[in-house]
């Protein structure tokens, strides 16, 4: 009897011994490491939970809509997911390097791209925006406009979420392609 997407998803989740079951579970659990490692956008705990939720939804989406799909279509989705992952990580990395700072013993602070009008005249060769941030006790809203901070923070979170969702969809497409190959009695490419 042919299984539907939900039945296939449940079968993979139940299968602890199968690599696929571990991959799906690991994909959803890995972002929770950000709570302790704090390598993602702030606030780490909220973003970690949001990331796990987005990944779980991405896996459900893939199993629901891609179940029973031909292997060559799943392969295209894997390639697309990989492209989204690479683009998301590149965008996240650039934004992280250019618009965040890690104060001692604190979470990342997201900087903005537009200085406040009262801070702009103070910035020069001897006094940088980072100096102003340090003087403001790492309160970015005292140095940059709220809008510019919000835009950068949103871009950081969206690129982070897109990257992790792409990983979940890539793994889901891979698992479904393996199942399709077994159904078609062929070796996956």
C-alpha positions as CSV (number, residue, x, y, z in Angstrom):
1,X,0.0,0.0,0.0
2,X,1.4,3.5,-0.9
3,X,2.1,5.7,2.0
4,X,1.2,9.4,2.0
5,X,3.6,12.2,3.0
6,X,2.5,12.2,6.7
7,X,2.9,8.4,7.0
8,X,6.3,8.6,5.3
9,X,7.3,11.4,7.7
10,X,6.2,9.5,10.7
11,X,8.0,6.4,9.5
12,X,11.3,8.4,9.2
13,X,10.8,9.9,12.6
14,X,10.2,6.5,14.3
15,X,13.3,5.0,12.7
16,X,16.1,5.8,15.2
17,X,18.4,3.3,13.6
18,X,18.0,4.6,10.1
19,X,20.3,7.4,9.1
20,X,17.4,9.4,7.7
21,X,15.6,9.5,11.0
22,X,18.7,10.7,12.8
23,X,19.2,13.3,10.1
24,X,15.7,14.7,10.4
25,X,15.9,14.8,14.2
26,X,19.4,16.3,14.2
27,X,18.3,19.0,11.7
28,X,15.7,20.2,14.1
29,X,17.8,19.8,17.2
30,X,21.1,21.4,16.0
31,X,19.9,25.0,16.1
32,X,19.2,24.6,19.9
33,X,23.0,24.5,20.3
34,X,22.9,28.2,19.6
35,X,21.4,28.8,23.1
36,X,24.8,27.8,24.5
37,X,27.3,28.6,21.7
38,X,25.7,31.9,20.7
39,X,27.0,31.9,17.1
40,X,23.7,33.0,15.6
41,X,21.8,36.3,15.7
42,X,20.7,37.7,19.0
43,X,18.7,36.9,21.1
44,X,20.2,33.4,21.0
45,X,17.5,31.5,22.9
46,X,14.6,33.0,20.9
47,X,16.3,32.6,17.6
48,X,17.3,29.0,18.4
49,X,13.7,28.0,19.2
50,X,12.4,29.9,16.1
51,X,15.0,28.2,13.9
52,X,14.1,24.7,15.2
53,X,10.4,25.5,14.5
54,X,11.1,26.8,11.0
55,X,13.2,23.7,10.3
56,X,10.4,21.4,11.6
57,X,7.9,23.2,9.3
58,X,10.3,22.9,6.4
59,X,10.6,19.2,6.9
60,X,6.8,18.8,7.2
61,X,6.4,20.9,4.0
62,X,8.8,18.8,2.1
63,X,7.3,15.5,3.1
64,X,3.8,16.7,2.5
65,X,4.3,18.3,-0.9
66,X,7.2,16.4,-2.3
67,X,6.2,12.8,-1.3
68,X,5.8,10.6,-4.3
69,X,7.6,13.0,-6.5
70,X,10.0,11.7,-9.2
71,X,13.6,11.4,-8.3
72,X,14.8,13.9,-10.9
73,X,12.4,16.6,-9.6
74,X,13.7,15.9,-6.0
75,X,17.3,16.2,-7.3
76,X,16.4,19.7,-8.6
77,X,14.9,20.6,-5.3
78,X,18.1,19.4,-3.6
79,X,20.2,21.6,-5.9
80,X,17.9,24.6,-5.2
81,X,18.1,24.0,-1.5
82,X,21.9,23.9,-1.6
83,X,22.0,27.2,-3.6
84,X,19.7,28.8,-0.9
85,X,21.9,27.4,1.8
86,X,25.1,28.8,0.2
87,X,23.5,32.2,-0.5
88,X,22.0,32.4,3.0
89,X,25.3,31.6,4.7
90,X,27.2,34.1,2.6
91,X,24.7,36.9,3.3
92,X,24.7,35.9,7.0
93,X,28.5,35.9,7.2
94,X,28.8,39.3,5.5
95,X,26.2,40.8,7.8
96,X,27.7,39.2,10.8
97,X,31.2,40.5,10.0
98,X,30.1,44.0,9.1
99,X,27.2,44.8,11.5
100,X,27.8,42.9,14.7
101,X,30.2,43.2,17.6
102,X,30.7,40.8,20.5
103,X,31.3,42.7,23.8
104,X,33.1,40.8,26.5
105,X,30.9,38.2,28.2
106,X,27.8,39.3,26.3
107,X,25.7,38.3,23.3
108,X,26.3,39.8,19.9
109,X,25.2,43.4,19.5
110,X,23.7,44.3,16.1
111,X,24.9,47.6,14.8
112,X,23.0,49.8,12.3
113,X,24.0,51.4,9.0
114,X,22.8,55.0,9.8
115,X,24.3,56.9,12.6
116,X,22.0,59.0,14.8
117,X,22.1,62.7,14.0
118,X,23.5,63.6,17.4
119,X,26.3,61.0,17.1
120,X,27.3,61.8,13.4
121,X,29.3,65.0,14.2
122,X,31.3,63.1,16.9
123,X,32.6,60.5,14.5
124,X,36.0,61.1,13.0
125,X,39.5,59.8,12.7
126,X,40.0,59.5,16.5
127,X,36.5,58.4,17.4
128,X,34.8,55.6,15.5
129,X,31.2,54.3,15.7
130,X,32.5,51.3,17.7
131,X,34.1,53.8,20.2
132,X,30.7,55.5,20.6
133,X,29.0,52.1,21.0
134,X,31.5,51.2,23.8
135,X,30.8,54.5,25.4
136,X,27.1,53.8,25.2
137,X,27.7,50.6,27.1
138,X,26.9,48.6,24.0
139,X,23.4,50.0,23.5
140,X,23.3,50.2,19.7
141,X,20.2,52.4,19.8
142,X,22.3,55.2,21.4
143,X,24.6,55.2,18.3
144,X,22.5,54.1,15.2
145,X,19.0,54.8,14.2
146,X,16.4,52.2,15.3
147,X,15.3,51.6,11.7
148,X,18.8,50.8,10.5
149,X,19.4,48.4,13.5
150,X,16.0,46.7,12.8
151,X,16.7,46.3,9.1
152,X,20.1,44.7,9.8
153,X,18.8,42.5,12.6
154,X,15.9,41.3,10.4
155,X,18.3,40.5,7.5
156,X,20.5,38.5,9.9
157,X,17.6,36.5,11.2
158,X,16.0,35.9,7.8
159,X,19.3,34.8,6.2
160,X,19.9,32.5,9.2
161,X,16.5,31.0,9.1
162,X,16.6,30.5,5.3
163,X,20.0,28.7,5.6
164,X,18.6,26.3,8.2
165,X,15.4,25.8,6.4
166,X,17.4,25.0,3.2
167,X,19.4,22.3,5.2
168,X,16.1,20.7,6.3
169,X,14.6,20.8,2.8
170,X,17.8,19.4,1.3
171,X,17.9,16.5,3.7
172,X,14.2,15.9,3.3
173,X,14.6,15.9,-0.5
174,X,17.5,13.5,-0.2
175,X,15.6,11.1,1.9
176,X,12.6,11.2,-0.4
177,X,14.9,10.6,-3.4
178,X,16.3,7.5,-1.7
179,X,12.8,6.3,-1.1
180,X,11.8,7.1,-4.7
181,X,14.9,5.1,-5.9
182,X,13.9,2.1,-3.9
183,X,10.3,2.4,-5.2
184,X,11.6,2.6,-8.8
185,X,14.2,-0.2,-8.1
186,X,17.1,2.1,-9.3
187,X,20.3,3.3,-7.8
188,X,20.1,7.0,-6.8
189,X,22.3,9.5,-8.6
